[in-house]
Amino acid sequence: MPGTGCDLAVRIDGQDYFVVDTGIDDHGDAHANEGLCNAVRKARVSGEVRDGKFVAATFDLLPQDRLRQV
C-alpha cells in the first residue's frame, strides 16, 4: 500500500484499508522484530469501512506464532 512509512492497515476480504481510531504504536513496539512495521500480523477486529478507511471499534492482535515477516 502506498503510505508515509509505518501506517496501520488491515486487509479485509482482499481489500486494504488504512486504520483510524487506533494507531500502530497502540499495539506494542512497532519497530521490534515482531512489530507492525516489520511483520504482518493477524488481528481480530471490529468496526466499519467509512470513506475508504477502516474505523476500528476493536483491534486485538493474535498470538505471534501466527506472524509472517515482511
C-alpha angles and dihedrals in degrees: 000000000000111000146134100269125294103011123166112243139162133209114219120179090343094308122113123221133178111236126236130188092040129052137216091249091055088073104057133282103341092200098050116108090262094036123120094255091058106031139039108237131190117233139183106234140173129190138084141278110248126172091348095307132098110243103205121218091171131008118181121171115224121231116296094244084080096058129117120205117233 
